[in-house]
Amino acid sequence: MGKDLKGRELGVGICQRKDALYVARFTNKRGKRVEKSFRKLQECRQ
């Protein structure tokens, strides 16, 4: 599980970078690993 800058748990596959962007890592339907960046945690969890 990833953590945010304050040390709180965010969930599986989600972490926060030092520039305050949230990053989600997941595997798509073809089996390729994908990483996307979001400004808000709510957007990232969707």
mmCIF entry with sequence, helices, sheets and N, C-alpha, C, O atoms, coordinates in Angstrom:
data_MODEL
# 
_entry.id   MODEL 
# 
_entity.id                         1 
_entity.type                       polymer 
_entity.pdbx_number_of_molecules   1 
# 
_entity_poly.entity_id                      1 
_entity_poly.type                           'polypeptide(L)' 
_entity_poly.nstd_linkage                   no 
_entity_poly.nstd_monomer                   no 
_entity_poly.pdbx_seq_one_letter_code       MGKDLKGRELGVGICQRKDALYVARFTNKRGKRVEKSFRKLQECRQ 
_entity_poly.pdbx_seq_one_letter_code_can   MGKDLKGRELGVGICQRKDALYVARFTNKRGKRVEKSFRKLQECRQ 
_entity_poly.pdbx_strand_id                 A 
# 
loop_
_entity_poly_seq.entity_id 
_entity_poly_seq.num 
_entity_poly_seq.mon_id 
_entity_poly_seq.hetero 
1 1  MET n 
1 2  GLY n 
1 3  LYS n 
1 4  ASP n 
1 5  LEU n 
1 6  LYS n 
1 7  GLY n 
1 8  ARG n 
1 9  GLU n 
1 10 LEU n 
1 11 GLY n 
1 12 VAL n 
1 13 GLY n 
1 14 ILE n 
1 15 CYS n 
1 16 GLN n 
1 17 ARG n 
1 18 LYS n 
1 19 ASP n 
1 20 ALA n 
1 21 LEU n 
1 22 TYR n 
1 23 VAL n 
1 24 ALA n 
1 25 ARG n 
1 26 PHE n 
1 27 THR n 
1 28 ASN n 
1 29 LYS n 
1 30 ARG n 
1 31 GLY n 
1 32 LYS n 
1 33 ARG n 
1 34 VAL n 
1 35 GLU n 
1 36 LYS n 
1 37 SER n 
1 38 PHE n 
1 39 ARG n 
1 40 LYS n 
1 41 LEU n 
1 42 GLN n 
1 43 GLU n 
1 44 CYS n 
1 45 ARG n 
1 46 GLN n 
# 
_struct_asym.id          A 
_struct_asym.entity_id   1 
# 
_struct_conf.conf_type_id            HELX_P 
_struct_conf.id                      HELX_P1 
_struct_conf.pdbx_PDB_helix_id       AA1 
_struct_conf.beg_label_comp_id       LEU 
_struct_conf.beg_label_asym_id       A 
_struct_conf.beg_label_seq_id        41 
_struct_conf.pdbx_beg_PDB_ins_code   ? 
_struct_conf.end_label_comp_id       ARG 
_struct_conf.end_label_asym_id       A 
_struct_conf.end_label_seq_id        45 
_struct_conf.pdbx_end_PDB_ins_code   ? 
_struct_conf.beg_auth_comp_id        LEU 
_struct_conf.beg_auth_asym_id        A 
_struct_conf.beg_auth_seq_id         41 
_struct_conf.end_auth_comp_id        ARG 
_struct_conf.end_auth_asym_id        A 
_struct_conf.end_auth_seq_id         45 
_struct_conf.pdbx_PDB_helix_class    1 
_struct_conf.details                 ? 
_struct_conf.pdbx_PDB_helix_length   5 
# 
_struct_conf_type.id          HELX_P 
_struct_conf_type.criteria    ? 
_struct_conf_type.reference   ? 
# 
loop_
_struct_sheet.id 
_struct_sheet.type 
_struct_sheet.number_strands 
_struct_sheet.details 
AA1 ? 2 ? 
AA2 ? 3 ? 
# 
loop_
_struct_sheet_order.sheet_id 
_struct_sheet_order.range_id_1 
_struct_sheet_order.range_id_2 
_struct_sheet_order.offset 
_struct_sheet_order.sense 
AA1 1 2 ? anti-parallel 
AA2 1 2 ? anti-parallel 
AA2 2 3 ? anti-parallel 
# 
loop_
_struct_sheet_range.sheet_id 
_struct_sheet_range.id 
_struct_sheet_range.beg_label_comp_id 
_struct_sheet_range.beg_label_asym_id 
_struct_sheet_range.beg_label_seq_id 
_struct_sheet_range.pdbx_beg_PDB_ins_code 
_struct_sheet_range.end_label_comp_id 
_struct_sheet_range.end_label_asym_id 
_struct_sheet_range.end_label_seq_id 
_struct_sheet_range.pdbx_end_PDB_ins_code 
_struct_sheet_range.beg_auth_comp_id 
_struct_sheet_range.beg_auth_asym_id 
_struct_sheet_range.beg_auth_seq_id 
_struct_sheet_range.end_auth_comp_id 
_struct_sheet_range.end_auth_asym_id 
_struct_sheet_range.end_auth_seq_id 
AA1 1 GLY A 2  ? LYS A 3  ? GLY A 2  LYS A 3  
AA1 2 GLU A 9  ? GLY A 11 ? GLU A 9  GLY A 11 
AA2 1 ILE A 14 ? GLN A 16 ? ILE A 14 GLN A 16 
AA2 2 TYR A 22 ? THR A 27 ? TYR A 22 THR A 27 
AA2 3 ARG A 33 ? PHE A 38 ? ARG A 33 PHE A 38 
# 
loop_
_atom_site.group_PDB 
_atom_site.id 
_atom_site.type_symbol 
_atom_site.label_atom_id 
_atom_site.label_alt_id 
_atom_site.label_comp_id 
_atom_site.label_asym_id 
_atom_site.label_entity_id 
_atom_site.label_seq_id 
_atom_site.pdbx_PDB_ins_code 
_atom_site.Cartn_x 
_atom_site.Cartn_y 
_atom_site.Cartn_z 
_atom_site.occupancy 
_atom_site.B_iso_or_equiv 
_atom_site.pdbx_formal_charge 
_atom_site.auth_seq_id 
_atom_site.auth_comp_id 
_atom_site.auth_asym_id 
_atom_site.auth_atom_id 
_atom_site.pdbx_PDB_model_num 
ATOM 1   N N  . MET A 1 1  ? 0.824   -1.178 0.000   1.00 0.00 ? 1  MET A N  1 
ATOM 2   C CA . MET A 1 1  ? 0.000   0.000  0.000   1.00 0.00 ? 1  MET A CA 1 
ATOM 3   C C  . MET A 1 1  ? 0.870   1.243  0.000   1.00 0.00 ? 1  MET A C  1 
ATOM 4   O O  . MET A 1 1  ? 1.895   1.311  0.678   1.00 0.00 ? 1  MET A O  1 
ATOM 5   N N  . GLY A 1 2  ? 0.440   2.215  -0.769  1.00 0.00 ? 2  GLY A N  1 
ATOM 6   C CA . GLY A 1 2  ? 1.181   3.462  -0.828  1.00 0.00 ? 2  GLY A CA 1 
ATOM 7   C C  . GLY A 1 2  ? 0.739   4.436  0.255   1.00 0.00 ? 2  GLY A C  1 
ATOM 8   O O  . GLY A 1 2  ? -0.317  4.277  0.867   1.00 0.00 ? 2  GLY A O  1 
ATOM 9   N N  . LYS A 1 3  ? 1.561   5.433  0.472   1.00 0.00 ? 3  LYS A N  1 
ATOM 10  C CA . LYS A 1 3  ? 1.264   6.433  1.487   1.00 0.00 ? 3  LYS A CA 1 
ATOM 11  C C  . LYS A 1 3  ? 1.331   7.831  0.869   1.00 0.00 ? 3  LYS A C  1 
ATOM 12  O O  . LYS A 1 3  ? 1.986   8.054  -0.149  1.00 0.00 ? 3  LYS A O  1 
ATOM 13  N N  . ASP A 1 4  ? 0.630   8.764  1.522   1.00 0.00 ? 4  ASP A N  1 
ATOM 14  C CA . ASP A 1 4  ? 0.713   10.152 1.074   1.00 0.00 ? 4  ASP A CA 1 
ATOM 15  C C  . ASP A 1 4  ? 1.840   10.861 1.815   1.00 0.00 ? 4  ASP A C  1 
ATOM 16  O O  . ASP A 1 4  ? 2.562   10.236 2.592   1.00 0.00 ? 4  ASP A O  1 
ATOM 17  N N  . LEU A 1 5  ? 1.992   12.151 1.581   1.00 0.00 ? 5  LEU A N  1 
ATOM 18  C CA . LEU A 1 5  ? 3.092   12.909 2.168   1.00 0.00 ? 5  LEU A CA 1 
ATOM 19  C C  . LEU A 1 5  ? 2.986   13.025 3.689   1.00 0.00 ? 5  LEU A C  1 
ATOM 20  O O  . LEU A 1 5  ? 3.988   13.286 4.355   1.00 0.00 ? 5  LEU A O  1 
ATOM 21  N N  . LYS A 1 6  ? 1.799   12.838 4.242   1.00 0.00 ? 6  LYS A N  1 
ATOM 22  C CA . LYS A 1 6  ? 1.605   12.905 5.689   1.00 0.00 ? 6  LYS A CA 1 
ATOM 23  C C  . LYS A 1 6  ? 1.710   11.531 6.353   1.00 0.00 ? 6  LYS A C  1 
ATOM 24  O O  . LYS A 1 6  ? 1.577   11.429 7.572   1.00 0.00 ? 6  LYS A O  1 
ATOM 25  N N  . GLY A 1 7  ? 1.947   10.467 5.565   1.00 0.00 ? 7  GLY A N  1 
ATOM 26  C CA . GLY A 1 7  ? 2.128   9.130  6.116   1.00 0.00 ? 7  GLY A CA 1 
ATOM 27  C C  . GLY A 1 7  ? 0.871   8.295  6.203   1.00 0.00 ? 7  GLY A C  1 
ATOM 28  O O  . GLY A 1 7  ? 0.903   7.202  6.769   1.00 0.00 ? 7  GLY A O  1 
ATOM 29  N N  . ARG A 1 8  ? -0.242  8.777  5.658   1.00 0.00 ? 8  ARG A N  1 
ATOM 30  C CA . ARG A 1 8  ? -1.497  8.017  5.709   1.00 0.00 ? 8  ARG A CA 1 
ATOM 31  C C  . ARG A 1 8  ? -1.557  7.001  4.567   1.00 0.00 ? 8  ARG A C  1 
ATOM 32  O O  . ARG A 1 8  ? -1.040  7.249  3.478   1.00 0.00 ? 8  ARG A O  1 
ATOM 33  N N  . GLU A 1 9  ? -2.188  5.864  4.825   1.00 0.00 ? 9  GLU A N  1 
ATOM 34  C CA . GLU A 1 9  ? -2.367  4.827  3.811   1.00 0.00 ? 9  GLU A CA 1 
ATOM 35  C C  . GLU A 1 9  ? -3.384  5.281  2.769   1.00 0.00 ? 9  GLU A C  1 
ATOM 36  O O  . GLU A 1 9  ? -4.416  5.859  3.112   1.00 0.00 ? 9  GLU A O  1 
ATOM 37  N N  . LEU A 1 10 ? -3.092  5.018  1.499   1.00 0.00 ? 10 LEU A N  1 
ATOM 38  C CA . LEU A 1 10 ? -3.981  5.440  0.406   1.00 0.00 ? 10 LEU A CA 1 
ATOM 39  C C  . LEU A 1 10 ? -4.716  4.286  -0.246  1.00 0.00 ? 10 LEU A C  1 
ATOM 40  O O  . LEU A 1 10 ? -5.779  4.495  -0.831  1.00 0.00 ? 10 LEU A O  1 
ATOM 41  N N  . GLY A 1 11 ? -4.195  3.097  -0.167  1.00 0.00 ? 11 GLY A N  1 
ATOM 42  C CA . GLY A 1 11 ? -4.815  1.955  -0.810  1.00 0.00 ? 11 GLY A CA 1 
ATOM 43  C C  . GLY A 1 11 ? -3.831  1.260  -1.731  1.00 0.00 ? 11 GLY A C  1 
ATOM 44  O O  . GLY A 1 11 ? -2.710  1.730  -1.927  1.00 0.00 ? 11 GLY A O  1 
ATOM 45  N N  . VAL A 1 12 ? -4.246  0.166  -2.283  1.00 0.00 ? 12 VAL A N  1 
ATOM 46  C CA . VAL A 1 12 ? -3.382  -0.634 -3.147  1.00 0.00 ? 12 VAL A CA 1 
ATOM 47  C C  . VAL A 1 12 ? -3.188  0.067  -4.487  1.00 0.00 ? 12 VAL A C  1 
ATOM 48  O O  . VAL A 1 12 ? -4.159  0.467  -5.129  1.00 0.00 ? 12 VAL A O  1 
ATOM 49  N N  . GLY A 1 13 ? -1.939  0.215  -4.905  1.00 0.00 ? 13 GLY A N  1 
ATOM 50  C CA . GLY A 1 13 ? -1.624  0.771  -6.211  1.00 0.00 ? 13 GLY A CA 1 
ATOM 51  C C  . GLY A 1 13 ? -1.642  2.282  -6.296  1.00 0.00 ? 13 GLY A C  1 
ATOM 52  O O  . GLY A 1 13 ? -1.474  2.833  -7.384  1.00 0.00 ? 13 GLY A O  1 
ATOM 53  N N  . ILE A 1 14 ? -1.843  2.976  -5.172  1.00 0.00 ? 14 ILE A N  1 
ATOM 54  C CA . ILE A 1 14 ? -1.893  4.442  -5.181  1.00 0.00 ? 14 ILE A CA 1 
ATOM 55  C C  . ILE A 1 14 ? -0.812  4.978  -4.253  1.00 0.00 ? 14 ILE A C  1 
ATOM 56  O O  . ILE A 1 14 ? -0.645  4.495  -3.133  1.00 0.00 ? 14 ILE A O  1 
ATOM 57  N N  . CYS A 1 15 ? -0.081  5.981  -4.728  1.00 0.00 ? 15 CYS A N  1 
ATOM 58  C CA . CYS A 1 15 ? 0.914   6.648  -3.890  1.00 0.00 ? 15 CYS A CA 1 
ATOM 59  C C  . CYS A 1 15 ? 0.943   8.124  -4.262  1.00 0.00 ? 15 CYS A C  1 
ATOM 60  O O  . CYS A 1 15 ? 0.340   8.537  -5.252  1.00 0.00 ? 15 CYS A O  1 
ATOM 61  N N  . GLN A 1 16 ? 1.649   8.914  -3.461  1.00 0.00 ? 16 GLN A N  1 
ATOM 62  C CA . GLN A 1 16 ? 1.754   10.339 -3.724  1.00 0.00 ? 16 GLN A CA 1 
ATOM 63  C C  . GLN A 1 16 ? 3.217   10.711 -3.897  1.00 0.00 ? 16 GLN A C  1 
ATOM 64  O O  . GLN A 1 16 ? 4.064   10.341 -3.084  1.00 0.00 ? 16 GLN A O  1 
ATOM 65  N N  . ARG A 1 17 ? 3.509   11.452 -4.970  1.00 0.00 ? 17 ARG A N  1 
ATOM 66  C CA . ARG A 1 17 ? 4.880   11.891 -5.228  1.00 0.00 ? 17 ARG A CA 1 
ATOM 67  C C  . ARG A 1 17 ? 5.192   13.144 -4.429  1.00 0.00 ? 17 ARG A C  1 
ATOM 68  O O  . ARG A 1 17 ? 4.297   13.753 -3.843  1.00 0.00 ? 17 ARG A O  1 
ATOM 69  N N  . LYS A 1 18 ? 6.464   13.528 -4.407  1.00 0.00 ? 18 LYS A N  1 
ATOM 70  C CA . LYS A 1 18 ? 6.875   14.703 -3.643  1.00 0.00 ? 18 LYS A CA 1 
ATOM 71  C C  . LYS A 1 18 ? 6.354   16.006 -4.228  1.00 0.00 ? 18 LYS A C  1 
ATOM 72  O O  . LYS A 1 18 ? 6.302   17.018 -3.529  1.00 0.00 ? 18 LYS A O  1 
ATOM 73  N N  . ASP A 1 19 ? 5.966   15.997 -5.505  1.00 0.00 ? 19 ASP A N  1 
ATOM 74  C CA . ASP A 1 19 ? 5.368   17.198 -6.100  1.00 0.00 ? 19 ASP A CA 1 
ATOM 75  C C  . ASP A 1 19 ? 3.853   17.228 -5.911  1.00 0.00 ? 19 ASP A C  1 
ATOM 76  O O  . ASP A 1 19 ? 3.157   17.982 -6.591  1.00 0.00 ? 19 ASP A O  1 
ATOM 77  N N  . ALA A 1 20 ? 3.340   16.411 -4.991  1.00 0.00 ? 20 ALA A N  1 
ATOM 78  C CA . ALA A 1 20 ? 1.940   16.372 -4.544  1.00 0.00 ? 20 ALA A CA 1 
ATOM 79  C C  . ALA A 1 20 ? 0.975   15.753 -5.554  1.00 0.00 ? 20 ALA A C  1 
ATOM 80  O O  . ALA A 1 20 ? -0.237  15.864 -5.367  1.00 0.00 ? 20 ALA A O  1 
ATOM 81  N N  . LEU A 1 21 ? 1.457   15.109 -6.610  1.00 0.00 ? 21 LEU A N  1 
ATOM 82  C CA . LEU A 1 21 ? 0.577   14.403 -7.533  1.00 0.00 ? 21 LEU A CA 1 
ATOM 83  C C  . LEU A 1 21 ? 0.364   12.969 -7.036  1.00 0.00 ? 21 LEU A C  1 
ATOM 84  O O  . LEU A 1 21 ? 1.281   12.333 -6.515  1.00 0.00 ? 21 LEU A O  1 
ATOM 85  N N  . TYR A 1 22 ? -0.868  12.478 -7.209  1.00 0.00 ? 22 TYR A N  1 
ATOM 86  C CA . TYR A 1 22 ? -1.181  11.098 -6.865  1.00 0.00 ? 22 TYR A CA 1 
ATOM 87  C C  . TYR A 1 22 ? -0.941  10.230 -8.089  1.00 0.00 ? 22 TYR A C  1 
ATOM 88  O O  . TYR A 1 22 ? -1.278  10.617 -9.208  1.00 0.00 ? 22 TYR A O  1 
ATOM 89  N N  . VAL A 1 23 ? -0.358  9.056  -7.878  1.00 0.00 ? 23 VAL A N  1 
ATOM 90  C CA . VAL A 1 23 ? -0.035  8.150  -8.973  1.00 0.00 ? 23 VAL A CA 1 
ATOM 91  C C  . VAL A 1 23 ? -0.746  6.831  -8.740  1.00 0.00 ? 23 VAL A C  1 
ATOM 92  O O  . VAL A 1 23 ? -0.663  6.253  -7.657  1.00 0.00 ? 23 VAL A O  1 
ATOM 93  N N  . ALA A 1 24 ? -1.446  6.358  -9.761  1.00 0.00 ? 24 ALA A N  1 
ATOM 94  C CA . ALA A 1 24 ? -2.129  5.065  -9.705  1.00 0.00 ? 24 ALA A CA 1 
ATOM 95  C C  . ALA A 1 24 ? -1.456  4.120  -10.682 1.00 0.00 ? 24 ALA A C  1 
ATOM 96  O O  . ALA A 1 24 ? -1.232  4.468  -11.841 1.00 0.00 ? 24 ALA A O  1 
ATOM 97  N N  . ARG A 1 25 ? -1.135  2.922  -10.211 1.00 0.00 ? 25 ARG A N  1 
ATOM 98  C CA . ARG A 1 25 ? -0.547  1.896  -11.063 1.00 0.00 ? 25 ARG A CA 1 
ATOM 99  C C  . ARG A 1 25 ? -1.509  0.723  -11.131 1.00 0.00 ? 25 ARG A C  1 
ATOM 100 O O  . ARG A 1 25 ? -1.999  0.240  -10.110 1.00 0.00 ? 25 ARG A O  1 
ATOM 101 N N  . PHE A 1 26 ? -1.772  0.269  -12.359 1.00 0.00 ? 26 PHE A N  1 
ATOM 102 C CA . PHE A 1 26 ? -2.682  -0.860 -12.538 1.00 0.00 ? 26 PHE A CA 1 
ATOM 103 C C  . PHE A 1 26 ? -2.321  -1.607 -13.804 1.00 0.00 ? 26 PHE A C  1 
ATOM 104 O O  . PHE A 1 26 ? -1.531  -1.121 -14.613 1.00 0.00 ? 26 PHE A O  1 
ATOM 105 N N  . THR A 1 27 ? -2.892  -2.780 -13.979 1.00 0.00 ? 27 THR A N  1 
ATOM 106 C CA . THR A 1 27 ? -2.672  -3.607 -15.156 1.00 0.00 ? 27 THR A CA 1 
ATOM 107 C C  . THR A 1 27 ? -3.920  -3.532 -16.029 1.00 0.00 ? 27 THR A C  1 
ATOM 108 O O  . THR A 1 27 ? -5.029  -3.768 -15.549 1.00 0.00 ? 27 THR A O  1 
ATOM 109 N N  . ASN A 1 28 ? -3.743  -3.202 -17.318 1.00 0.00 ? 28 ASN A N  1 
ATOM 110 C CA . ASN A 1 28 ? -4.893  -3.088 -18.208 1.00 0.00 ? 28 ASN A CA 1 
ATOM 111 C C  . ASN A 1 28 ? -5.318  -4.468 -18.717 1.00 0.00 ? 28 ASN A C  1 
ATOM 112 O O  . ASN A 1 28 ? -4.755  -5.486 -18.313 1.00 0.00 ? 28 ASN A O  1 
ATOM 113 N N  . LYS A 1 29 ? -6.308  -4.493 -19.599 1.00 0.00 ? 29 LYS A N  1 
ATOM 114 C CA . LYS A 1 29 ? -6.871  -5.758 -20.084 1.00 0.00 ? 29 LYS A CA 1 
ATOM 115 C C  . LYS A 1 29 ? -5.865  -6.594 -20.861 1.00 0.00 ? 29 LYS A C  1 
ATOM 116 O O  . LYS A 1 29 ? -5.964  -7.821 -20.879 1.00 0.00 ? 29 LYS A O  1 
ATOM 117 N N  . ARG A 1 30 ? -4.898  -5.947 -21.500 1.00 0.00 ? 30 ARG A N  1 
ATOM 118 C CA . ARG A 1 30 ? -3.893  -6.669 -22.285 1.00 0.00 ? 30 ARG A CA 1 
ATOM 119 C C  . ARG A 1 30 ? -2.723  -7.157 -21.450 1.00 0.00 ? 30 ARG A C  1 
ATOM 120 O O  . ARG A 1 30 ? -1.815  -7.800 -21.977 1.00 0.00 ? 30 ARG A O  1 
ATOM 121 N N  . GLY A 1 31 ? -2.728  -6.862 -20.154 1.00 0.00 ? 31 GLY A N  1 
ATOM 122 C CA . GLY A 1 31 ? -1.671  -7.313 -19.271 1.00 0.00 ? 31 GLY A CA 1 
ATOM 123 C C  . GLY A 1 31 ? -0.506  -6.346 -19.163 1.00 0.00 ? 31 GLY A C  1 
ATOM 124 O O  . GLY A 1 31 ? 0.519   -6.675 -18.566 1.00 0.00 ? 31 GLY A O  1 
ATOM 125 N N  . LYS A 1 32 ? -0.649  -5.168 -19.731 1.00 0.00 ? 32 LYS A N  1 
ATOM 126 C CA . LYS A 1 32 ? 0.417   -4.172 -19.681 1.00 0.00 ? 32 LYS A CA 1 
ATOM 127 C C  . LYS A 1 32 ? 0.240   -3.296 -18.451 1.00 0.00 ? 32 LYS A C  1 
ATOM 128 O O  . LYS A 1 32 ? -0.881  -2.897 -18.133 1.00 0.00 ? 32 LYS A O  1 
ATOM 129 N N  . ARG A 1 33 ? 1.318   -2.993 -17.761 1.00 0.00 ? 33 ARG A N  1 
ATOM 130 C CA . ARG A 1 33 ? 1.265   -2.157 -16.566 1.00 0.00 ? 33 ARG A CA 1 
ATOM 131 C C  . ARG A 1 33 ? 1.181   -0.682 -16.967 1.00 0.00 ? 33 ARG A C  1 
ATOM 132 O O  . ARG A 1 33 ? 1.953   -0.210 -17.802 1.00 0.00 ? 33 ARG A O  1 
ATOM 133 N N  . VAL A 1 34 ? 0.240   0.034  -16.364 1.00 0.00 ? 34 VAL A N  1 
ATOM 134 C CA . VAL A 1 34 ? -0.023  1.426  -16.702 1.00 0.00 ? 34 VAL A CA 1 
ATOM 135 C C  . VAL A 1 34 ? 0.112   2.276  -15.447 1.00 0.00 ? 34 VAL A C  1 
ATOM 136 O O  . VAL A 1 34 ? -0.278  1.853  -14.358 1.00 0.00 ? 34 VAL A O  1 
ATOM 137 N N  . GLU A 1 35 ? 0.669   3.485  -15.603 1.00 0.00 ? 35 GLU A N  1 
ATOM 138 C CA . GLU A 1 35 ? 0.811   4.423  -14.497 1.00 0.00 ? 35 GLU A CA 1 
ATOM 139 C C  . GLU A 1 35 ? 0.234   5.765  -14.920 1.00 0.00 ? 35 GLU A C  1 
ATOM 140 O O  . GLU A 1 35 ? 0.630   6.313  -15.949 1.00 0.00 ? 35 GLU A O  1 
ATOM 141 N N  . LYS A 1 36 ? -0.705  6.304  -14.130 1.00 0.00 ? 36 LYS A N  1 
ATOM 142 C CA . LYS A 1 36 ? -1.329  7.584  -14.441 1.00 0.00 ? 36 LYS A CA 1 
ATOM 143 C C  . LYS A 1 36 ? -1.217  8.507  -13.248 1.00 0.00 ? 36 LYS A C  1 
ATOM 144 O O  . LYS A 1 36 ? -1.247  8.066  -12.100 1.00 0.00 ? 36 LYS A O  1 
ATOM 145 N N  . SER A 1 37 ? -1.087  9.804  -13.531 1.00 0.00 ? 37 SER A N  1 
ATOM 146 C CA . SER A 1 37 ? -0.960  10.810 -12.484 1.00 0.00 ? 37 SER A CA 1 
ATOM 147 C C  . SER A 1 37 ? -2.234  11.651 -12.412 1.00 0.00 ? 37 SER A C  1 
ATOM 148 O O  . SER A 1 37 ? -2.850  11.956 -13.433 1.00 0.00 ? 37 SER A O  1 
ATOM 149 N N  . PHE A 1 38 ? -2.615  12.019 -11.191 1.00 0.00 ? 38 PHE A N  1 
ATOM 150 C CA . PHE A 1 38 ? -3.809  12.825 -10.953 1.00 0.00 ? 38 PHE A CA 1 
ATOM 151 C C  . PHE A 1 38 ? -3.500  13.895 -9.919  1.00 0.00 ? 38 PHE A C  1 
ATOM 152 O O  . PHE A 1 38 ? -2.609  13.722 -9.087  1.00 0.00 ? 38 PHE A O  1 
ATOM 153 N N  . ARG A 1 39 ? -4.233  14.996 -9.969  1.00 0.00 ? 39 ARG A N  1 
ATOM 154 C CA . ARG A 1 39 ? -4.054  16.068 -8.982  1.00 0.00 ? 39 ARG A CA 1 
ATOM 155 C C  . ARG A 1 39 ? -4.833  15.794 -7.702  1.00 0.00 ? 39 ARG A C  1 
ATOM 156 O O  . ARG A 1 39 ? -4.394  16.181 -6.619  1.00 0.00 ? 39 ARG A O  1 
ATOM 157 N N  . LYS A 1 40 ? -5.992  15.125 -7.811  1.00 0.00 ? 40 LYS A N  1 
ATOM 158 C CA . LYS A 1 40 ? -6.845  14.873 -6.650  1.00 0.00 ? 40 LYS A CA 1 
ATOM 159 C C  . LYS A 1 40 ? -6.946  13.376 -6.374  1.00 0.00 ? 40 LYS A C  1 
ATOM 160 O O  . LYS A 1 40 ? -6.916  12.558 -7.293  1.00 0.00 ? 40 LYS A O  1 
ATOM 161 N N  . LEU A 1 41 ? -7.064  13.037 -5.100  1.00 0.00 ? 41 LEU A N  1 
ATOM 162 C CA . LEU A 1 41 ? -7.162  11.645 -4.701  1.00 0.00 ? 41 LEU A CA 1 
ATOM 163 C C  . LEU A 1 41 ? -8.463  11.011 -5.173  1.00 0.00 ? 41 LEU A C  1 
ATOM 164 O O  . LEU A 1 41 ? -8.477  9.835  -5.536  1.00 0.00 ? 41 LEU A O  1 
ATOM 165 N N  . GLN A 1 42 ? -9.557  11.770 -5.175  1.00 0.00 ? 42 GLN A N  1 
ATOM 166 C CA . GLN A 1 42 ? -10.841 11.248 -5.624  1.00 0.00 ? 42 GLN A CA 1 
ATOM 167 C C  . GLN A 1 42 ? -10.774 10.807 -7.092  1.00 0.00 ? 42 GLN A C  1 
ATOM 168 O O  . GLN A 1 42 ? -11.333 9.768  -7.443  1.00 0.00 ? 42 GLN A O  1 
ATOM 169 N N  . GLU A 1 43 ? -10.109 11.569 -7.942  1.00 0.00 ? 43 GLU A N  1 
ATOM 170 C CA . GLU A 1 43 ? -9.963  11.205 -9.355  1.00 0.00 ? 43 GLU A CA 1 
ATOM 171 C C  . GLU A 1 43 ? -9.134  9.931  -9.482  1.00 0.00 ? 43 GLU A C  1 
ATOM 172 O O  . GLU A 1 43 ? -9.413  9.076  -10.323 1.00 0.00 ? 43 GLU A O  1 
ATOM 173 N N  . CYS A 1 44 ? -8.132  9.817  -8.652  1.00 0.00 ? 44 CYS A N  1 
ATOM 174 C CA . CYS A 1 44 ? -7.223  8.683  -8.710  1.00 0.00 ? 44 CYS A CA 1 
ATOM 175 C C  . CYS A 1 44 ? -7.926  7.377  -8.328  1.00 0.00 ? 44 CYS A C  1 
ATOM 176 O O  . CYS A 1 44 ? -7.657  6.332  -8.921  1.00 0.00 ? 44 CYS A O  1 
ATOM 177 N N  . ARG A 1 45 ? -8.806  7.433  -7.362  1.00 0.00 ? 45 ARG A N  1 
ATOM 178 C CA . ARG A 1 45 ? -9.488  6.222  -6.889  1.00 0.00 ? 45 ARG A CA 1 
ATOM 179 C C  . ARG A 1 45 ? -10.511 5.703  -7.891  1.00 0.00 ? 45 ARG A C  1 
ATOM 180 O O  . ARG A 1 45 ? -10.862 4.524  -7.843  1.00 0.00 ? 45 ARG A O  1 
ATOM 181 N N  . GLN A 1 46 ? -10.996 6.537  -8.788  1.00 0.00 ? 46 GLN A N  1 
ATOM 182 C CA . GLN A 1 46 ? -11.958 6.081  -9.791  1.00 0.00 ? 46 GLN A CA 1 
ATOM 183 C C  . GLN A 1 46 ? -11.239 5.276  -10.824 1.00 0.00 ? 46 GLN A C  1 
ATOM 184 O O  . GLN A 1 46 ? -11.859 4.790  -11.770 1.00 0.00 ? 46 GLN A O  1 
# 
